[in-house]
Amino acid sequence: MGNTLQQHYNQIRRILIIVLLLNWAVALAKIIYGLFSKCASMTADGFHSLSDGASNIIGLVGIHFACQPKDKDHPYGHKKYETFFSLIIAALLFILAFNLIKEGIEHLYHPVTPRIDAISFLIMAFTVLVNLGVMYYERAKGKALKSDILISDSMHTTADIFTSLSVIISLVVIKMGFPLVDSMATILISLFIAYAGYNILRNSSRILCDTAAILDEKKIEEIILGVKGVKACHKIRSRGRHDDIHIDLHVQVDADMHMYKAHNISYSIEEAIKKNMPEITDVVIHMEPKEKP
């Protein structure tokens, strides 16, 4: 089990390192040329990409803690550290969004005419293509590995794609003789970034606040009622991450059943649930007598 967990997180770690290197390459291209051409929206987009890299580093730290085995202080394991560190990524996005809004407003009052040329468009087109590849790759891997960090980071990258597209549009409009659009695009970019942060915050807080992990309980009920000796089940509750769901429930058996047999039935129920729903890692069953009518 320990080796499997390590292999799982090693895969996530490798993906984050690959994405980190790509994000830094994209960020440096936009920041360097944005500063050279005095294009605030391109520079802002570059810093957004740089924050993608920062979120990758935070993700790597989170993975380090999440892959630790269960211990006395953490009997349920450390997987929620991955969810917790995704909140730090959201915080970074909110800080970045605030700073960009402030910068965009300042440039509205003190406009600077940026230099727009073919290289500007080539850099932005290249970064959009790279980010599209990163987003699809990271999201697919995040869903396959059920990783909050990878899914949160892919959402961050999705925001980067929208902001890059808005920069390209603003470059066209600026080239047509409307330099104030650069500041307006910077403000728009900040809103995209803030929205990405909000989505991460909403999804992660649901897990940390023990929101129901399974809304449709019919499948669990069918599995339980399929175990020989079970008369009824109720009070099914669930919580946790999508790859680490904990449930507790009440099961009714014949009132005159021997405790040893009832105990074996509870084991059969747990085994059947985990076999059919591998995302469920912990099952607590409260056995009750069902009175005869």
VOGU-3710 file (C-alpha; in Angstrom, 3 decimals, decimal comma):
1> mgntlqqhyn> 0,000/0,000/0,000  2,854/2,360/0,957  4,728/1,702/-2,311  1,551/2,219/-4,344  0,945/5,570/-2,615  4,538/6,642/-3,296  4,236/5,672/-6,975  0,980/7,642/-7,202  2,574/10,804/-5,829  5,783/10,301/-7,807
11> qirriliivl> 3,673/10,487/-10,993  2,066/13,728/-9,799  5,495/15,109/-8,858  6,934/14,383/-12,331  3,950/16,079/-14,020  4,319/19,186/-11,827  8,041/19,489/-12,641  7,361/19,262/-16,408  4,596/21,880/-16,163  6,793/24,103/-13,965
21> llnwavalak> 9,565/24,243/-16,605  7,053/25,030/-19,377  5,381/27,754/-17,277  8,715/29,429/-16,541  9,709/29,391/-20,213  6,383/30,973/-21,231  6,487/33,520/-18,380  10,011/34,728/-19,156  9,180/35,203/-22,839  6,144/37,380/-22,035
31> iiyglfskca> 7,721/39,358/-19,191  10,968/40,167/-21,038  9,277/41,276/-24,234  6,419/42,951/-22,354  8,880/45,142/-20,433  10,876/45,841/-23,593  7,780/46,906/-25,552  6,149/48,665/-22,536  3,021/46,544/-23,014  1,415/46,306/-19,560
41> smtadgfhsl> -1,100/43,597/-20,499  1,624/41,309/-21,891  3,797/41,886/-18,815  0,791/41,214/-16,553  0,081/38,000/-18,439  3,731/37,034/-18,000  3,490/37,484/-14,238  0,318/35,398/-14,314  2,318/32,615/-15,984  5,054/33,135/-13,377
51> sdgasniigl> 2,424/32,585/-10,668  1,586/29,316/-12,452  5,181/28,310/-11,779  4,865/29,377/-8,150  1,721/27,251/-7,816  3,658/24,276/-9,235  6,270/24,720/-6,491  3,527/24,925/-3,852  2,029/21,789/-5,379  5,349/19,969/-5,047
61> vgihfacqpk> 5,546/20,950/-1,364  1,944/19,793/-0,856  2,671/16,459/-2,517  5,669/15,957/-0,197  3,361/16,137/2,832  0,424/14,281/1,236  2,477/11,188/0,396  3,552/10,581/4,007  2,179/7,322/5,483  -0,408/7,184/8,269
71> dkdhpyghkk> 0,936/7,807/11,762  -0,308/8,260/15,335  -1,167/11,935/14,803  -2,728/11,333/11,363  -4,608/7,999/11,555  -6,560/8,878/8,387  -3,389/9,700/6,435  -2,077/12,986/5,006  -3,969/13,214/1,684  -5,859/16,360/2,703
81> yetffsliia> -2,556/18,244/2,714  -2,854/18,198/-1,071  -6,266/19,887/-0,787  -4,952/22,354/1,812  -2,037/23,430/-0,389  -4,416/24,024/-3,299  -5,911/26,799/-1,111  -2,491/28,468/-1,069  -2,557/28,443/-4,882  -5,956/30,200/-4,693
91> allfilafnl> -4,517/32,796/-2,286  -1,662/33,491/-4,721  -4,185/34,069/-7,496  -6,191/36,546/-5,394  -3,040/38,518/-4,494  -1,944/38,595/-8,125  -5,424/39,684/-9,283  -5,463/42,559/-6,758  -2,041/43,828/-7,846  -2,972/43,696/-11,533
101> ikegiehlyh> -6,237/45,589/-10,963  -4,271/48,271/-9,145  -1,718/48,470/-11,955  -4,448/48,596/-14,627  -6,230/51,483/-12,881  -2,951/53,402/-12,514  -2,282/53,055/-16,250  -5,765/54,358/-17,030  -4,820/57,644/-15,360  -1,210/57,602/-16,620
111> pvtpridais> -1,359/55,847/-20,014  1,744/54,506/-21,758  1,693/53,754/-25,483  3,189/50,281/-25,938  5,260/49,139/-28,889  3,356/46,492/-30,854  5,004/44,450/-33,618  4,967/40,991/-35,196  7,141/39,543/-32,428  4,498/40,504/-29,852
121> flimaftvlv> 1,868/38,466/-31,679  4,233/35,518/-32,243  5,131/35,332/-28,543  1,489/35,440/-27,463  0,402/32,855/-30,055  3,231/30,541/-28,969  2,297/30,848/-25,289  -1,375/30,112/-26,002  -0,429/26,902/-27,833  1,911/25,814/-25,016
131> nlgvmyyera> -0,701/26,570/-22,359  -3,400/24,650/-24,267  -1,144/21,597/-24,331  -0,282/21,991/-20,628  -3,921/22,479/-19,608  -5,244/19,383/-21,440  -2,306/17,242/-20,268  -2,520/18,340/-16,622  -6,322/18,127/-16,425  -6,364/14,635/-17,956
141> kgkalksdil> -3,655/13,439/-15,569  -5,381/15,154/-12,633  -8,645/13,326/-13,331  -6,869/10,005/-13,926  -4,846/10,318/-10,697  -7,703/12,106/-8,813  -5,278/14,828/-7,774  -6,611/18,132/-6,358  -3,252/19,798/-6,978  -3,149/18,900/-10,692
151> isdsmhttad> -6,812/19,799/-11,281  -6,401/23,142/-9,423  -3,247/23,895/-11,374  -4,939/23,077/-14,698  -7,682/25,582/-13,764  -4,919/28,114/-13,151  -3,555/27,370/-16,623  -7,048/27,667/-18,144  -7,238/31,203/-16,732  -3,832/31,849/-18,314
161> iftslsviis> -5,183/30,838/-21,742  -8,125/33,248/-21,481  -5,862/36,059/-20,334  -3,420/35,420/-23,179  -6,271/35,522/-25,698  -7,476/38,819/-24,206  -3,934/40,180/-24,560  -3,863/39,210/-28,266  -7,188/41,007/-28,811  -5,904/44,056/-26,947
171> lvvikmgfpl> -2,727/44,086/-29,068  -4,875/44,253/-32,199  -6,964/47,121/-30,802  -3,871/48,991/-29,547  -2,343/48,643/-33,023  -5,505/50,309/-34,366  -4,732/53,367/-32,213  -6,461/52,775/-28,851  -3,654/52,507/-26,222  -6,069/52,662/-23,237
181> vdsmatilis> -7,247/49,176/-24,179  -3,952/47,877/-22,744  -4,965/49,017/-19,235  -8,508/47,711/-19,664  -7,148/44,320/-20,777  -4,935/44,218/-17,663  -8,022/44,724/-15,461  -9,910/42,033/-17,422  -7,003/39,622/-16,959  -7,111/40,204/-13,196
191> lfiayagyni> -10,806/39,231/-13,150  -10,055/35,959/-14,971  -7,346/35,235/-12,403  -9,639/36,031/-9,454  -12,355/33,740/-10,879  -9,868/30,860/-11,180  -8,912/31,440/-7,534  -12,576/31,403/-6,507  -13,179/28,036/-8,229  -10,196/26,469/-6,476
201> lrnssrilcd> -11,317/27,923/-3,124  -14,871/26,606/-3,587  -13,818/23,071/-4,564  -11,144/22,714/-1,862  -13,297/24,152/0,933  -16,033/21,598/0,152  -13,566/18,805/0,953  -12,045/20,445/4,035  -15,505/21,292/5,432  -16,692/17,682/5,013
211> taaildekki> -19,335/18,364/2,376  -21,007/15,132/1,227  -18,623/13,374/-1,174  -21,342/11,104/-2,629  -24,670/12,776/-3,390  -26,346/9,774/-5,027  -26,462/7,043/-2,373  -28,513/4,558/-4,434  -25,459/2,644/-5,665  -24,208/2,162/-2,098
221> eeiilgvkgv> -27,657/1,015/-0,986  -27,821/-1,536/-3,836  -24,412/-2,938/-2,882  -25,376/-3,237/0,795  -28,771/-4,806/0,146  -27,051/-7,305/-2,153  -25,159/-8,777/0,828  -26,887/-11,871/2,240  -28,421/-11,290/5,672  -28,966/-7,534/5,310
231> kachkirsrg> -32,575/-6,428/5,832  -32,236/-2,652/5,434  -29,767/0,245/5,527  -30,033/3,953/6,291  -28,185/7,070/7,571  -25,486/6,848/4,891  -22,981/9,696/5,250  -19,873/10,474/3,202  -16,968/12,924/3,282  -13,432/13,361/1,990
241> rhddihidlh> -11,544/13,747/-1,275  -12,683/12,079/-4,508  -9,882/9,516/-4,182  -10,207/9,062/-0,406  -13,900/8,921/0,547  -14,935/7,907/4,069  -18,484/6,700/4,704  -20,476/5,594/7,735  -23,890/3,947/7,733  -26,437/1,918/9,693
251> vqvdadmhmy> -27,372/-1,632/8,669  -30,266/-3,681/10,013  -30,176/-7,487/10,383  -32,437/-10,039/12,100  -32,889/-9,201/15,767  -32,024/-12,752/16,866  -28,849/-13,009/14,737  -25,691/-14,029/16,602  -23,137/-11,230/16,990  -20,418/-13,306/15,288
261> kahnisysie> -22,548/-13,658/12,125  -23,514/-9,962/12,190  -19,832/-9,096/12,475  -19,019/-11,218/9,404  -21,835/-9,501/7,483  -20,309/-6,087/8,288  -16,980/-7,289/6,851  -18,755/-8,550/3,715  -20,460/-5,155/3,304  -17,173/-3,263/3,641
271> eaikknmpei> -15,445/-5,576/1,165  -18,293/-5,291/-1,375  -18,383/-1,467/-1,169  -14,612/-1,068/-1,595  -14,559/-3,566/-4,482  -17,341/-1,807/-6,411  -16,357/1,756/-5,443  -12,543/1,881/-5,073  -12,642/5,613/-4,314  -14,120/4,675/-0,913
281> tdvvihmepk> -11,219/3,897/1,426  -12,911/3,719/4,838  -16,286/2,235/5,858  -17,753/2,389/9,378  -20,859/0,234/9,889  -23,279/0,415/12,809  -25,227/-2,841/13,061  -28,850/-2,668/14,315  -31,506/-5,304/15,026  -34,566/-5,217/12,780
291> ekp> -37,572/-6,063/14,871  -40,036/-8,541/13,422  -43,472/-7,065/12,594
//
